[in-house]
Amino acid sequence: GGGGDGKHRKARSLGGDIINLMMNNLEEGIVRAPTPKKQTNSSSIPNSPFATTKKIMTTTTTSSSSPLPSSSSAAAALTTPPETRTTRPRKQSSLRNIKKNKDKNNSSSSGSNSPEQTLAVPTLTPLHGFLTPSDNLAMRSSEQEPSSHQIELPSCEDILMHGRLCSILHQYRQVDQNFDFSNLVGTTRMSLQGFVCSHTDGAVQDDDDDDSFAPSSPTSLLRDCLIQQHTPILQSLLECSSNDDVIVEGFFTNGKGLDAHSRMEVTVFNCQAKRQFIVVYRGTSDQQTKPIRTKEIRKDGRGGASGVVLHPDQPVQVFPSFRESYFSTSTTTTTEQLETQVFALLDTLSERYPFCDVVMTGHSFGGALATIAGLRYASSREMMRVSCHIFGSPKVGGKAWRHTVNSTPNLKVIRIEHGNDPYVNLPSEHGSAHPAAKIVANAAGGGGGNHQGSYMHVGHTVVVTSPDHPPKSNNAGGTAIAYRFEKNKPTPKNFLGLSLVPKTKDKKVASQHGIETYVRAMEQFARLGFSWVKNYHGEDGKGVTGSGNEKRQVV
């Protein structure tokens, strides 16, 4: 029995030495399986914890800072019976030997024994951030197999709120064209209500009569930069949502020194009740009134090809005026584009308020800009859910543009069309023999080779009508029909007659295209109880039933 125990002790000692040697090799970056040699005495093993007292004393004298045991403790360890020895000294000796060998390697290579060199931390490959796009992976969907986010229909309340925000950016210049939305950044609903109530009917309260007008209060700060004439603008902002905070987070313009009618504007709102960051785009006053002009279409059609490449990241062709306005520079900096500032603010808000969606919205020319912004932001931030809720927007690009937008799984486009708005079908060839609306998509733009086709809409279309502008059929109430990726949507035939672009002096055309008409139609759906869309046209049947009246789902 005693001889067997001695063999087991030698085997355990030899196994511990092998582990120590492998750990030394791993520390030096070498992975190999050492071949153990036959040992007859534990004192002859280099890294054995049962080394002689002379060796320990030599090591102690050479390194005074090393936490090695003294000669007396080593001698006591040798005189201790093997049965009473624990595994703890062996582990400490293993770590001691690893550090000793590491110090020798560092001293031989660099001549330094600093603690930073003895402890090597493995280097990890940097991971992509929450908002950092991946260059190696790109998720794609299709019109036949869209993602659940792409086909989700928004509520009537959301569309109404977004339409009202577009209306505010259109009407505020009628009150004061020098009004700066930057003065409202971070102002809560309660502060806006305090300012509006204090200026109702021209009655302005004294600061001493109300503690809310203290010098440090938000209402007092509003009074320093706003006047009583600005009350209708603030009142309109309060009416966008009944009880929810809609806070201004940023206001950006292009064209330094331009007035409110000649500049492009982008306003970022934050609505935490709906978990949305709402970005409202607006073009100049002329662009909003007439988003497509005849001279632009004719200029675009010269040479047999039309459209310009949007960006090297999205090599698809779009209408030239949309791209030119979208990539314009900001007034705050001469080199930074509006897109850079808007996206930077959205990234900051996403870090501050996680789990929020981004909604790009706009009317007319601003709707086209919002669609481009939605594609650009969704393509570069694959983890963000992006929606485009646009009103009366013209066509932006061709077939390659349509495929790129509709195949982005985190981007949803909902287009709202009212009645017979003529600008939603432009650029188009109907009513003119001029080949201006043709667009050539090269091989880089997608589609493989040269493909000729017309400008096309993207996303889904919701056509709304109201009692103010009823369709030909006698319908007492308003209607709303959603067409999934333009499927089954009726094509207008020669709706422009002999004119390529409708005339802006036509009051009927202006009333059909104005943002006020869209907002009024949506208010009727919200207040009068008109039925809002719940399914897409052609997909709202009763389904398939069996002989036993059980429901069946066809895949």
N, C-alpha and C positions, 0 to 999 in steps of 0.2 A: 504493500500500500504506500509506503513512504517513497519508494522509487518512482511509482507512478505520479505522485504529487510533484516530485521534482521535475519530471518531464513536462507536466502541464505548466509549471511555472516558467520553465524555459520557453515553451511554445508561446505563452502569453507575452513574455518579455520580447521574444522575437517578433510577434505580431505588432506590438506597440512600436518597435523600431521601424518596421516597414511602413506603418502609418505615418510616423514622423518624417521619414525620408520622402514619402509621396507628398506630404504637405509642403516640405521644402521645395520640391520640384514644381508644385502648383504655384507657390509664391514667386518662383523665378520665371514662370510662364512656360514651363516644360511639363508636358503630360506624358508620362511613360510608366510602365509597370516594371519596377526593379525586380531583379532575380535575387532572392535571398541566398546568402552564403551560409554554409554550415558553421555555426559558432559553438565553441566548447566552453567559453567563459564569458560571463556577462560583462566583465570589466574590459574586454577587448573590443566591444562594440563602440563605434565612435560616438553615437548619440544616445547611448544607453543611460538611463537614470541611475544605474548602479556603477558609475565610474569611480575611479580611485580617489582617495582624499588628496593626493598630490596634484592631480589634474584640476580639481576644483579650486585648490589654493592658488594654483598658477593663474587660472582664469580670474580669480578675485583680485589678485595683485595687478593684473594688466588693465582691468577696467574697474575703477573705483566707484563709478556711478551705476554699475549693473547690480540689480537686486538679487545677487546670488547668496546662498547661505554661507556661513562661516565654516572654518575647518572643524570646529567642535561639533557643529550641528551635522556636518557631513559624516564625521566619524560616528556620531550617534546613530545616523541613518544606516551605516554599515553594520553596526552591532545589533540593530533591531532584528528580531527574528522575522523570517519571511512571512510567517503566518499572520503577523500583526501589521504588516505594511498595507496601507490603503492605496487606492488608485489616484488620490489627489496629488501626491508629490509627482507621480508620473506625468499627469497632465500639465502641472506647472513646469516640469522639466521640458516637456515637448514644446510649450510656448517659448520657454527660455532658449531652447536650441534654435527655434525658428527665427527669433529675433537676433540671436547671435550670428547665425549664418547670413541673415539679411544685412546686418551691420558689416560683416566681412565683405559681402558682395558690393555694397555701396562704397566702402572704403577703398576697395580695389579699383572700382570704376571711376568714381568721382573724388575720392579722398575726403568725403564729408560724412559725418554720422548724425545728421540732423533728424529729428523725429518725423519731419514731413516726408523724408525719403524712406523711412522704415515702414510706414503704413501706406500701402498703395491702395487707393480707392478705384474700383473699376469704372471705366467711362461708359456711360449709357448713350445710345443714339437718341438725339433730341426728338421728341414726339411732336406731332402737329397740334397746334392749339385749337381751342374751341371754334375760333373764327378763321383759322388758317386753312386755305384750300389745299388739297392733296393733288400732286402732279401725276401720281401713278394710278389713281383710281377716280373714275367719273361714272356716277350712276346715271342711267338713262331710262326713260320710259317711252311710250308711244301713244298715239291716239287710239290704237286698238287695245293696249294694256296700260292705261294711265295709273298713276298712284292714287291712293284714297284721298290725298290732299288735293289733287288736281281736279277731281270731280265733285268736291264738296261745295254745295250751293250756299251762299251767304244768306243771312237773314235780312228781312226788309229793314229792320232798325239799323243794321250796320251800313247798308247801302245809303239809307237816308242821312245818317250822320256824316258819311264821307262826302255825299253831295252837298250838304250844308257847308262843310269846310271849304269845298271848292267855290261855293257861292260867296263866302266871306272874302276870299282873295280876289274875287271879281268885283265886289261891290264896295270894298272899303275905300277905294280911291274916289268914289262919289262923295264920301264924307270928308276925307282929307287925303290927298294924294301923297303927302309927305309923311303919312303915318308909318312908324317903324315898329314892326312886330317884335323886334329885339327887346323893346321895353317891357314886353309881357313874358319874357323867358322865366320860367320857374314860378309864375304867379298861380296860385291855387284858385279854385272856384269860390271859396269863401271870400278871398280878397277881392275878386272881381265883383261879387255880389255887393260887398261893402261899398265899393266905389260907385256902382250903378245906383244903389239906393241913396247914396249921399248926394247924387246929382239929378235925381228924379224931380221933374217939374221945376228945375232951376233952383231948388232949395239946397244950399250947401251948408252943412253943419260945421260948427266951429270945432277946432281941435280940442279945446278945453272941455267941450260938452260930451265927448265920447272918448273913452280910453283906447278904442281900436285905432284912433288916429295918432297914436304916439309916434314920435320921430322914428323909432325903430320898427314900426309895424309895416307890413306889406302894403296896406292901404295908403299909408303916408308916402311910401316910395312911389306908388302909382300917381299920387297927386302931384309929385314933383315933375313927372314927365308927361302926364296926360292932362287934357282939358275937358271941359264939359261936353264939347262937340264930339268927343270920341266915345261918348256913352252908347250910341247905336252899334258901334263896332263890338264893344264888349258885350252888349246885350245879345248880339247875334252869336257870339262865341258861347255864351251861356245856354242859348237855345239849341245848340248842336246836340246836346245830350241832356235829358231831363234832370238826372241826379248825379251823373258821373263827372268826375274831374277830367277835363280835356286841357292839358297844360301845354303851353308853347315851350318847346325845347331848343329851337333854333330857327333862324331866318337868314336866308342867303339870296343874294342877287348877283347879276352880272352887269357889266357895262358901267364903269365908274363915271359918275356925273350924269347919268341918264335919269329921266323922270320916271314916275311909276308906270306910265303908259308905254314906255319904250324899252323896258328891261324885262328880263326873265326872272321869275321868283320861285323859290323853293322854301316851304315852311314845314318844319317837323313838329308833330304833336305827339303827346304821350297820354294814352288812356289806359290806366291800370285796371279799371273795372272790366274792360274787354280784353286786357292783356295784349294791347296793340300799340305799335309805333306807326303813326300815320304820316306819310310823306306826301305833301300836296305840291304838284308841279303846275306852273302856269307860264304861258308864253307872253309875248307882248300883246297889247290890246288889238292890234291889227291881226296878229296870228290867231288870237282866240276867236275873233269875229269871222275870219276867213282863213282856215288852216291850210287850204290848198288853193294856189293861184294858177291861172292859165299860163302865165309866162314861166312859172317854175316847172310845170308839166312839159311844156314845149322844150325848154332848155334841157330837161332831164332826158327827153327822147331823142336828142341828136346823136348821130353816129350809130343808130340801130341798137344801142344798149343803154340801159338806164340804171340808176341806183349807184351808190357808193358803198365801199366796204365799211362796215360799222367800226371794227377794231380788229387788230391781229388776233386777239383772243376769241373773237366771234367773227370769222371771215364771211359774213353774210351781207348781202346788199340791201340797203334801206334807202328811203327817200332822202335826197341830199339836205333839204332844209331841216329835217329832224336831227340829223347827225350834227350839223353845224351848230345848232342851238344847244344841243345836249352837251357837247364838249367845250362850251364856252368857259372862259375864266371868271373867277370871282372878283368882286370889288375889293375885298379885304387884302388879297394878294394878287400880284400880276402874273404869277406863274402857276398857281394852284387852280385846278379846275373845280367847278361846282361839285362834280361827282366825288372828288377826293374829300372835300369837306363834309358833304352829306353822309358818305359812307363811314367816315371817321366818327361822326357823331352817333350814328346808329350802332357802331361797334362799342362805343362807350356806354350807351344806354343798355345794350344787350348784356354787358358785364355787370352793370348796376342793377338791372331788373331782368333776371334770366326768365326763360320760359315765356317769352313774348313773341308774337308774330309781327312781321313787317308788312305793312299795307301801303303800296304805291297807288296814288289816285290822282286824277286830273280830268279836266274837261277840254274837249276839242283838241287844240294843239298840245295842251298840257297832258292830255291823255296819251298821246303818242310818246311824249317824253317820259311819262311814267312807265309805259310798257318797256322802253329801252332800259330805264333804270331798274325795273324789276328783273329783266334778264341778266343784266350785268351784276346785280347784287346776289341773285340766287346762284349764279354760276360760280362766283368767288366765295360764297359762304354756303357750303353744301349742307351744313347742319341747321340752317335757319329756314323756317317756313315763310315763304314770301307770297303775297297775293297782290294782284293788280285789279282794282275796281275802277274802271274808267267810264266816262260818260261822253257819248257823241264823238268818239275818236275816229279819225280817218285811218286808212290802211297804211302800214309802216313799211313793209318789205314784201318780198316774193316768197316762192316756195321754200327756198333754203331757210329763210327767216322763220317761216311758219314751222318747219320741222324742228328747228333749233329750240324755239320757244315751247312747243308742245311736247318735246321730249325731255324737258327739264323737270324731274319729278318733284322738286321742292318749290315749283313756281305754278301758281294758278292765276289764270287771266279770266276775268268776268267783264264783258263789255255790255254796257247798258245803252240801248237804242230806243229813242222815243219816236213813235209815230212814223212820219215820213221825213225824218232828218236826212237831207240830201248829202251832207258832207261825210257821212259814215261810209259811203260807197266810193269815195275818191281815194286815190287816183283810179280812174276807170276809163274804159273805152266806150261805154254806152253813150250813144248820142253823138259820137264823133268818129271820123275815120282816121284821125291822127294817131299814129302808133306810139303815142307818148307813154301810155301806161304799160308798155311791154318792158320786161326786165330780164336780163340775162344773168344766170347764176353760173359762174365759172366752176372749174373743178375744185378750187379751194373753198368756194362758198357752199359746197355740199351738193348733193344730188348726182355727182359723178358725171363729168363731162358737161357740155353746154346744154342747158335746158332753158327753153324760153317759155315764159308764162306771165300772167298778170300779177299785179299786187294782190295780196291775200290778207284776210283777217286771221288773227290768232286767238286761241282760247275758245271760250263759250260766249254765246250771245243771248242776252235777255231782252226781248222786245216788249216794251210796255206801251200801253195806250191808256188814256184817261178820258173821262166824259167831255173835257174841253176839246179834245181832238179825237173823236171816235173814228174807228175804221168804217169801211163801207157797210159792213153788217150792222144792223141795229142792235147794239149792245149797250145796255143801260149803265153798266159799271165798267171799271177799268179792267184790263186784261194784262197778263204777264205770261210770256211763253219763253222757255229756255231751250236753246238749241245746243246740243253737245257737239263741240268742235264744228259748228256750222252745219251739222248734218240735218237734212230735211228742211232747211231754211229756204223759204221762197226767194227766188232771185228776181230783183226788180228789173223790169224791162223798159228800157228807154225812158227812165224816169226824169232825165234832164232835157228831153226834147232835142233841140238843135244846139243847146248851149253846153260847153264843156264844163264850166263851173257856174253854179248859180250866182245870181247877182245879189250883192249885199243890201241893195236898196229895197229888195222884196221883203216887206214886213212879215209875210207869211213864212218865208224861209227863215228869217231871223227868229221868229217865235218858235219854230220847230227845233232850232239848233241851240237856243239859249239855255244856259244852266238853270235859269229860274224855272223853265218849263219842266226840266227833269226833276228838280226838287219838288215842284208842286205836284207832279204825278206820283212821286214816292210818298209824299205826305198823305195823299188820298188813299194809298194802299195801307198806310199805317193807322190813319184815323178813321176812315170809313169802313174798314174791315174787308177790303177787296182781297181776293184770294191771291196769295203770293206763291211763287214757284216752289214746288217741293221735289219734282222730278223733271227730267228732261223730256222734251217732246218725242213721242214715239216709244218711250220707255216707261210709261205710267199705266200699263195695262193691269189686268187682274191676275195675270200669270197663268200657269198651267195647272189644271185640276184633274184628278183622276176619277175613276168611276165611283169611288166612295167619297167623293167631294173633298179628298185630302189635297193639300197643296204640294206641288212638286216644283223643284228648282232645276232649271235646265242650265247646264254648264257648257 
